[in-house]
Each structure stands twice: as structure tokens, then as C-alpha cells.
Amino acid sequence: MKSYPFHVKMGPFILDRPSDALSTTFKEPILEAKTDLHEILQSLNPTLSEEPIVFVTIPTKSLLQVMGYEPLGMFQEKEGTTLILHKEIAKGNGLEFGTEYRKITLNVHSSLESVGLTAIVSSTLAKAGISANIWAGFYHDHLFIRKEDAVTALEILRNLQKSMQALGNEKLKTMH
């Protein structure tokens, strides 16, 4: 039986290092990511998280220094570290934030190398005047939408999926 690499989860973080101390194996294969845009759009299966999400910035810190915040996402820039946090965690740690967001997860396993998904999703939402901050994870894409627009955005994405399903096996030609 073939074995596959497994990621070690420590707190909210997954460590992926070639060290024997931090690796193990599991028996199920990693699902193959979709690369065909039409197939991805037919399989979006968007879901809306109920919990409010906020973006905060803190002075640049190491990964170990921010673990206690349990970030959903993190990006280090020269001006500071941006964290995506559950609102209650940000409040509980006295961190300042502005706009509240809700997270929509596209539950299709799209490849990080697929072309066009972000463009179609963002332009479809933009037509409705909805801003989307899109973050790609290894398995799924996540959209952070202002909380007042989140339910509408979810419905738009569901309608996008339905329209792609209605095309059947016809390939996506162009969408603007």
C-alpha cells in the first residue's frame, strides 16, 4: 500500500517539514485538485460562515508570536503583519479592527494552478457592487465579504454554479 505525506497540526497551524520528527504517513491519497475551470465552476458549493471575521495589522512578528491569536490567515509585509481573525479573538486581545467580514468557502478542491476562478468570481460579485478579498488555501478558496453583503454574495455564487451546471458538458468559452 502506498503512503502519502501528512501535515502535522500544531495549534491552529499545520507544519509541513521534511523532518522525521514532524512527518508521518496516512493511507488515504490526497484528493486530486480540479484544474478545468468549467468543472470548478460547476462544483463551487459555496458555504457561508456565521462567525464575524476581521483583518488586523500588528508589528511584524514571527509565526510563533502570533499563534495565540489563532489566525485564519496571515501575511507579512514590510509595514507589519496582517492577520485574519475571528472578531471575538481580536476583541479579546484588544486589537483594533475596522470592517467586519464573513467568510464564504468555495468547497470545490481547485488547484492552486487553475486559471480564471478568481477572475470570474470577483468580476461576478463586482457586477453586483460587492467587494471580495479572495485567499487561496491548498484545498479551497475563501472569500472575505463585508458582512452586510455576505448573504447576497452567497446567492450570487450559488446562481453562478447553477448557470454553469445548466451548460452541461459545454466548455466555458468566455465570461466577462
N, C-alpha and C positions, 0 to 999 in steps of 0.2 A: 504494500500500500504506500502510495506517495505521500509525503508530508509537505506541509506548506509553512512558510514563516508566520509567526504570530506576533502581535504587538503587545507589549507589557503595559498595562494601565496602572499608573501611579496617581492617585487622587483624580483630578479631572483631566490629567494629561496622559497621552499614550506615547511611550518611548519606543523608538524603533532604532536599535543599535545592533551592530554585528557582534556584540559581546555575548559569550555563552551565559553570562550571569543575567542578562536581560532578554534572552530569547528562549523560546520553547517551540513546540510544533502543535498543530491540531490536524485532525483527519479530514475535515471538510475543505474543499477547494474554495478559494476566494471567487466570488461571482464575477463573471466577465462583464466589464463595463460596456455600455452601448455607445457606439460612435455614429450610427446613422441618425441624422437629425430628425427625419420623419418618424422613425421608430421612437426616438426620445420624446418628441412632442406628443405622440400618441399615448405615451406611458407616464406623463408628468406626475399624476396622482398627488397634487399639492395638498398639504395639510397646514393648518394654522395653529400655532402655539398660543395658548391663552395667557401665558405669563408675559408681563411687560419687560422689554429689553431696552437698555440704554448703552450709549457709547460714552466712554470717559477717556481722558488722557491723563497720564501721570508722568513724572520724570522717568527717563529711560531706566529700566531696571532689568535684572536678569530674570529668566524664566522662573527660577526658584523663588525670587522675591514676590512674584505675583500669583503664585499657586493658591494662596489663601483666598483670593478673590474668585476662584473657580470660573475663569473666563470662558465664554463660548468661543471667543476668537481673540487674537492678539496680533498686532502689527507694530514693529519697531521702526520709528522714523527718527531722523536726527533731532527733531524738536521734542520728542517724547514717545511714550508707548501708548498706543490706542488699545483699549480693552473693550470687548463687547460683554456686558454683564447683565444678569437678571437685576431688575430695578431694586429689589429688596436688598441684594448684596451690596450694591452701590450705596444705597441709603444707609445701610447698617455700618458701612465703613467710612461714612462721612465724605464720600466722593461726589463732586459736583457733576451734574449732567443737565442736558437740555431736553431735546425732543425724546418722547417715548416711542418705541417701535414695538412691532410684533413680528415674530419670525414665521415665514412661510417656508416649509421644506418641500422641495421637489423630490419625491420619493423614488424617482427613477434613478438607477445607477448609471449615470452618464460618465463617460470617460473624461478625464482632465484634458485630453487631446481632441475632444469633439469640437466641431466648428459651427458656430451660429446660434447656439442655445441662448447665451447671454444677450446677444443682439436682438433676437426675436422676442424674448421675454421682456427685456427692458423697453423695446420700441412699442410692444403691445400695451404695456402699462402706461407708457408715456402718452399714448394717444388719449388715454383717459385722465391725463394730468397727474399720474401717480409716479412718484419717485421710488426707485428701488435700489438699495445698496446690496449688491449680489456678491456673496462669498462662496467660493467653491471648496467643498471638502473632498476627500478621497472618494467617498461613495455618493454624496448628494450635493446639490446646490441649495443654498439657503438665501432667502431674500429678507432683508430687514425693511419693513414698510411702516410708515408713520401709522400709529395705532388707529387714527380716525379713518384711514384709507384701507386698512388691512382686510376687512370683510369684502369690500368691493374688489380688491386685488385678487383675493382668493376666487371669487366668482369669475372674474375675467380669465384667470388661468385655467379654471375648470372648463370654461367655454372654448378656450384655445385648444385644450386637449380634445374636447368633443368634436370640434371642427376638423382636427387632424384625423381623428378616428373615422369621421364621415367620408374622408377622402379614400379610405380603404388602403389598398396597396399602391395607389398612385404615388409617385415620388413628389416630394416637395420641390416646386420649381423656384419660385421667389416669393418672399414676403417682405413687405416694406412697412 
